[in-house]
Amino acid sequence: MSIPPEKQARPSTPAEEPIDPAPRPSRRVFSPEYKLMIVAEYENAPNGEKGAILRREGLYSSHVIEWTRARDAGALTTGVTGTPTPAARPRKSAEQVELEKLRRQNEKLQSDLAKTRMALDIMGKAHALLEGLSESAENEPPSQTS
């Protein structure tokens, strides 16, 4: 029994592979100057015009909120040259990193210890209850069944 030629598997060529019609979108990047300009314009606009600014720029209100918080925190400032100044975090020393790690580990162990103590307390109460039930069952006279 032979397979007809039209049913046989053929190696695909790049021309035959389907092409994705929509290229992968790229994330928009906004400069600090643009962000500051939009935040200032948005804050100075009357209430009815704020939505128009967002529509014109293709932005969401969450963008402006985030940028306002960044500006207030000092992360959107620009240097003398007009380039953004990085919001540098102070580097932690090895001792600080180790101390934070040990503190987290200590908190986890304390939490585990509290859970274990609670479980032991429950087990002790259950044991005492079962022991009491067992003693009362031994002391009762056998029931008469007819």
FENZI-V314653 format. One record per helix or strand. SS is the DSSP state (helix for helix, strand for strand). FROM is the first residue (numbers start at 0). LEN is the number of residues. If there is no record, write none. Layout:
ss: [SS:SS]
from: [FROM:FROM]
len: [LEN:LEN]
//
This chain:
ss: [helix:helix:helix:helix:strand:strand:helix]
from: [4:31:46:60:77:83:93]
len: [3:13:11:13:1:1:46]
//
